[in-house]
Amino acid sequence: MNCYDDLVYRGLIKDITNNEDFKEKLNNGGMTFYIGTDPTADSLHLGHLSSFLICERLARFGHHPIVLVGGATGLIGDPRPTKEREMQDTSIIFKNVEGIKNQLNKYFPHCKMVNNYDWLKDMSFIDFLRDIGKYFNVPYMLNKDIVKRRLTEGISYTEFSYQLMQAYDFMYLYEHENCVMEVAGQDQWGNITSGIDLIRKKLGKEAYAFTMPLVTTKSGVKFGKSEGNALWLDKDKTSSYDMYQYLVNSEDEMVISYLKVFTFLSKEEIDKLEVSLKEEPEKRLAAKTLAYEVVKFLHGKEEADKVKDMSEEIFASGGISGNVETIEVNSELNVSIVDFLMLTEMFPSKSEARRMVEQNAISINGEKINDPKTVIDQSFVKDGGILVQKGKKQFKKIIIK
């Protein structure tokens, strides 16, 4: 299967530039391309992974990836569909840049890493307006989808200017790295075409691009979010076990598309899993393979084997397993369910813990707890600990010191 057909099979092409030779260039290899992200946190999450795997996919077809971490654009903020982003302190942005670069170097070591702060920090406002701004007209900018959606509520000049910065990034990489293609999520199409237009107007050259559909759950929620919390690639933020549990509980209607997007399994391997899903759904081979492959890619085979065994043991035994992820806490118990849940480190706040209890999303030792006034005492300790289940996908065994 050639490059273009593989991308189409995996559902990874949403919009493409209308260059006549686009498919030919994709299939021939040898293009330098870039994909970028702004450092809004010090770790990427699972939603990012679906996009950044494109680096490895295209590299396997002979293309040359560049990963841009937007130290400069991160200080400005890509417009959100509904409201202005909160400005982050420069020191936080720079810390996030290093965290993301370290992650990407780990997962995609063959990629060249760049930071647009390096070429934007010394450009004066006057130079930017004269050399870049004059190539854009306001009606053109206003017609971008993300801008149009914000006009009613208002959009600051800062966020309005973001597309110029991203366009300049593309042109800079075109000039200095022979980068002829940009790849991004579908929500970036307006910014990408601004870059293509700038390259055409200022350099007289042609550039290429395609966008990938956003990966979502069956209900349309962006993939990578779990009950309001991102599934971080950093194992210290989201454990291998929690990552595995989230993925192994993927909806049957979505799991095959996730296998295409999140793994490097061949079409033949995925086809076999699709047959299994239809003919023996109780085995959940497709979901188990998805969870295993993603954890293996992120945290290694040994970790993937461990969490796979942990998961199978807990559900086979129907109770507390000695291999379930554990956490030791200092507590004399006799505390409310909300206070107890905060000891598990599974919740960002008491209000979130209370909300999950009230929504019937918490089980203790397999029993639902939906009253925030419930007191957790010594009687809840079974087999040396207390098994906490959050939703369908997260488990922890709490050992009381």
Solvent accessible surface area in square Angstrom, and as a share of the most:
residue,aa,sasa,rsa
1,M,126,0.56
2,N,63,0.32
3,C,1,0.00
4,Y,36,0.14
5,D,67,0.34
6,D,19,0.10
7,L,1,0.00
8,V,76,0.44
9,Y,41,0.15
10,R,17,0.06
11,G,41,0.40
12,L,6,0.03
13,I,35,0.18
14,K,106,0.45
15,D,44,0.23
16,I,60,0.30
17,T,13,0.08
18,N,146,0.75
19,N,31,0.16
20,E,184,0.83
21,D,51,0.27
22,F,3,0.01
23,K,99,0.42
24,E,106,0.48
25,K,73,0.31
26,L,0,0.00
27,N,57,0.29
28,N,108,0.55
29,G,16,0.16
30,G,50,0.48
31,M,12,0.05
32,T,21,0.12
33,F,0,0.00
34,Y,5,0.02
35,I,4,0.02
36,G,35,0.34
37,T,17,0.10
38,D,28,0.15
39,P,0,0.00
40,T,72,0.42
41,A,28,0.22
42,D,43,0.22
43,S,2,0.02
44,L,2,0.01
45,H,31,0.14
46,L,0,0.00
47,G,18,0.18
48,H,49,0.22
49,L,3,0.01
50,S,9,0.06
51,S,27,0.17
52,F,4,0.02
53,L,1,0.00
54,I,1,0.01
55,C,0,0.00
56,E,35,0.16
57,R,9,0.03
58,L,0,0.00
59,A,28,0.22
60,R,147,0.54
61,F,66,0.28
62,G,38,0.37
63,H,5,0.02
64,H,99,0.44
65,P,12,0.07
66,I,5,0.03
67,V,0,0.00
68,L,8,0.04
69,V,0,0.00
70,G,0,0.00
71,G,0,0.00
72,A,8,0.06
73,T,4,0.02
74,G,12,0.12
75,L,41,0.21
76,I,44,0.23
77,G,8,0.07
78,D,23,0.12
79,P,12,0.08
80,R,92,0.34
81,P,66,0.42
82,T,88,0.51
83,K,123,0.52
84,E,68,0.30
85,R,73,0.27
86,E,158,0.71
87,M,121,0.54
88,Q,72,0.32
89,D,85,0.44
90,T,63,0.37
91,S,73,0.47
92,I,82,0.41
93,I,1,0.00
94,F,74,0.31
95,K,127,0.54
96,N,7,0.04
97,V,3,0.02
98,E,94,0.42
99,G,20,0.19
100,I,2,0.01
101,K,49,0.21
102,N,98,0.50
103,Q,21,0.09
104,L,1,0.00
105,N,68,0.35
106,K,129,0.55
107,Y,20,0.07
108,F,1,0.01
109,P,100,0.63
110,H,90,0.40
111,C,9,0.06
112,K,103,0.44
113,M,34,0.15
114,V,18,0.10
115,N,20,0.10
116,N,0,0.00
117,Y,63,0.24
118,D,87,0.45
119,W,33,0.11
120,L,22,0.11
121,K,104,0.44
122,D,119,0.62
123,M,54,0.24
124,S,51,0.33
125,F,131,0.55
126,I,117,0.60
127,D,67,0.35
128,F,27,0.11
129,L,71,0.35
130,R,166,0.61
131,D,60,0.31
132,I,1,0.00
133,G,17,0.17
134,K,141,0.60
135,Y,54,0.21
136,F,24,0.10
137,N,85,0.43
138,V,83,0.47
139,P,96,0.61
140,Y,61,0.23
141,M,12,0.05
142,L,65,0.33
143,N,100,0.51
144,K,24,0.10
145,D,86,0.45
146,I,32,0.16
147,V,3,0.01
148,K,100,0.42
149,R,127,0.46
150,R,3,0.01
151,L,86,0.43
152,T,133,0.77
153,E,133,0.59
154,G,37,0.36
155,I,34,0.17
156,S,41,0.26
157,Y,138,0.52
158,T,44,0.25
159,E,2,0.01
160,F,28,0.12
161,S,18,0.12
162,Y,11,0.04
163,Q,7,0.03
164,L,13,0.06
165,M,27,0.12
166,Q,17,0.08
167,A,0,0.00
168,Y,24,0.09
169,D,3,0.02
170,F,0,0.00
171,M,3,0.01
172,Y,48,0.18
173,L,1,0.00
174,Y,33,0.13
175,E,94,0.42
176,H,111,0.49
177,E,53,0.24
178,N,104,0.53
179,C,0,0.00
180,V,26,0.15
181,M,0,0.00
182,E,5,0.02
183,V,0,0.00
184,A,10,0.08
185,G,13,0.13
186,Q,64,0.29
187,D,77,0.40
188,Q,34,0.15
189,W,69,0.24
190,G,22,0.21
191,N,13,0.07
192,I,0,0.00
193,T,31,0.18
194,S,0,0.00
195,G,0,0.00
196,I,9,0.05
197,D,30,0.15
198,L,1,0.01
199,I,0,0.00
200,R,106,0.39
201,K,111,0.47
202,K,73,0.31
203,L,50,0.25
204,G,62,0.60
205,K,106,0.45
206,E,86,0.39
207,A,1,0.01
208,Y,16,0.06
209,A,0,0.00
210,F,0,0.00
211,T,0,0.00
212,M,5,0.02
213,P,47,0.30
214,L,68,0.34
215,V,27,0.16
216,T,38,0.22
217,T,25,0.14
218,K,121,0.51
219,S,94,0.61
220,G,49,0.47
221,V,81,0.47
222,K,114,0.48
223,F,6,0.03
224,G,0,0.00
225,K,82,0.35
226,S,6,0.04
227,E,66,0.30
228,G,69,0.66
229,N,49,0.25
230,A,15,0.11
231,L,6,0.03
232,W,62,0.22
233,L,3,0.01
234,D,44,0.23
235,K,93,0.39
236,D,136,0.71
237,K,94,0.40
238,T,10,0.06
239,S,21,0.14
240,S,3,0.02
241,Y,4,0.01
242,D,15,0.08
243,M,0,0.00
244,Y,1,0.00
245,Q,0,0.00
246,Y,13,0.05
247,L,0,0.00
248,V,14,0.08
249,N,45,0.23
250,S,10,0.07
251,E,64,0.29
252,D,64,0.33
253,E,115,0.51
254,M,40,0.18
255,V,1,0.01
256,I,19,0.10
257,S,49,0.32
258,Y,5,0.02
259,L,0,0.00
260,K,43,0.18
261,V,11,0.06
262,F,6,0.03
263,T,4,0.02
264,F,55,0.23
265,L,26,0.13
266,S,44,0.28
267,K,78,0.33
268,E,113,0.50
269,E,80,0.36
270,I,0,0.00
271,D,52,0.27
272,K,149,0.63
273,L,23,0.11
274,E,55,0.25
275,V,77,0.44
276,S,11,0.07
277,L,28,0.14
278,K,149,0.63
279,E,137,0.61
280,E,49,0.22
281,P,64,0.40
282,E,133,0.59
283,K,101,0.43
284,R,73,0.27
285,L,74,0.37
286,A,0,0.00
287,A,3,0.02
288,K,66,0.28
289,T,34,0.20
290,L,0,0.00
291,A,0,0.00
292,Y,38,0.14
293,E,37,0.17
294,V,1,0.00
295,V,0,0.00
296,K,72,0.30
297,F,66,0.28
298,L,2,0.01
299,H,27,0.12
300,G,31,0.30
301,K,125,0.53
302,E,151,0.68
303,E,30,0.13
304,A,0,0.00
305,D,49,0.25
306,K,107,0.45
307,V,2,0.01
308,K,65,0.28
309,D,78,0.40
310,M,13,0.06
311,S,6,0.04
312,E,66,0.30
313,E,68,0.30
314,I,6,0.03
315,F,113,0.47
316,A,90,0.70
317,S,70,0.45
318,G,70,0.68
319,G,29,0.28
320,I,30,0.15
321,S,4,0.02
322,G,64,0.62
323,N,72,0.37
324,V,3,0.02
325,E,49,0.22
326,T,68,0.39
327,I,31,0.15
328,E,107,0.48
329,V,14,0.08
330,N,120,0.61
331,S,24,0.16
332,E,165,0.74
333,L,8,0.04
334,N,109,0.56
335,V,42,0.24
336,S,36,0.23
337,I,0,0.00
338,V,6,0.03
339,D,55,0.28
340,F,0,0.00
341,L,0,0.00
342,M,60,0.27
343,L,56,0.28
344,T,0,0.00
345,E,128,0.57
346,M,17,0.08
347,F,14,0.06
348,P,93,0.58
349,S,43,0.28
350,K,114,0.48
351,S,80,0.52
352,E,25,0.11
353,A,0,0.00
354,R,110,0.40
355,R,94,0.34
356,M,6,0.03
357,V,0,0.00
358,E,102,0.46
359,Q,106,0.47
360,N,66,0.34
361,A,17,0.14
362,I,0,0.00
363,S,7,0.05
364,I,2,0.01
365,N,40,0.20
366,G,55,0.53
367,E,121,0.54
368,K,111,0.47
369,I,21,0.11
370,N,87,0.45
371,D,69,0.36
372,P,22,0.14
373,K,169,0.72
374,T,33,0.19
375,V,80,0.46
376,I,0,0.00
377,D,45,0.23
378,Q,119,0.53
379,S,79,0.51
380,F,46,0.19
381,V,39,0.23
382,K,105,0.44
383,D,120,0.62
384,G,49,0.47
385,G,0,0.00
386,I,0,0.00
387,L,10,0.05
388,V,0,0.00
389,Q,41,0.18
390,K,3,0.01
391,G,13,0.13
392,K,151,0.64
393,K,53,0.23
394,Q,19,0.09
395,F,8,0.03
396,K,20,0.08
397,K,20,0.08
398,I,0,0.00
399,I,46,0.24
400,I,37,0.19
401,K,141,0.60
